Amino acid sequence: MTVILGDYRDFLTRLKKLDLLDAYNLKPVLDGKALAKALAMKPGPWMKDALDVVMAWQLRNPDSASAEEAIQAVKIGQKHGELTSSLITHFLRLTIRPLFAKTSHPAVTAQGRKVTTTVLPKRFRGSEESEEVTKPWKGRDDYALALLRWIVLSLDERSAEQNWPLLIPPLLTIVDDTDA
């Protein structure tokens, strides 16, 4: 018990030294519209994740509190790849992967393994309904393709290698689709 209390005390001392005790009160210096404009993208559901990345930048730079400085940092981050790389990883993990994981493929089980038994065809459903149910990235969550396009266009060699396991499944799903 004393070890746990000591660790907690050390943690709080570190937070105090970094002046992060009031971090929960911080408001983003940059709103979603300004960030979308800086990234040249339409605002959408992905914006929450992007603003989380901006907040991480804000915590690393507590002396910079203006929206103009944050936008400039975003642009510099894009040139140097830090922010873009963070956004790519963030979006692939938290937005793209869940949408494409819901996609059912007749040759793959729910656990991601190859189907080795004969599977009877599912009952016919209307094409719109079944497509939206089995492929959420094409239905109500169609922003996923625009976001994935931005990710692919923003990739550099290092971020492609780092995110390869997250990148390949959605791309192969799109390639396998007859009406991508």
Steps between C-alpha positions, in 0.01 A plus 500: 500500500783743580654429159176602329472816710864584424442454127190717517691771692778490237241528224336803661841661559580454130164653397565798728852544359360498146224741605230257385282485811238719329531338156140374519385865485683577174288593202633444149646817349388381158147410396409231250422736212839672523677163520305364202593811303869459599492135383292586190233243593127514563401483868345172606491236771879463476538853641482387864809283454682781320423741782638243747829512309495881508436486877804275538702764310354767728609305809852466359507875431333667801647843418329512159134586553381669181302333224733654238802336665314169516411522129861587420613201709256280308646621170858454624401162639364406159827597334708306750251217522457494880139608515408325177658177623313528831172568319554208261560257786214645703249484213604152389462361853191680620297580188595290196576168671167475686300584186678246282506238776119498484517408132409136448686304236373158389850347500591618852352398836404753768835418668691596184588147391447342161168317463574129460144369500221539251290802586142521386412832333318755712145580412461765236456851634451818305837619367492833684405345832751216484781728382440742787478214751806309379710800385460794736778689322271521195176580678442766763875517578606585144744763628736207561606490134588872497694459824679190370587690181654781708695242700640330190594833338669616823707186554875515495726194510537498879130541579403242236734247658384587851129473411520213251285257707229764538517616139487177301164351619287799393685530170453131422133527596456782249690306231277195564184707476328488164362853528761703691 
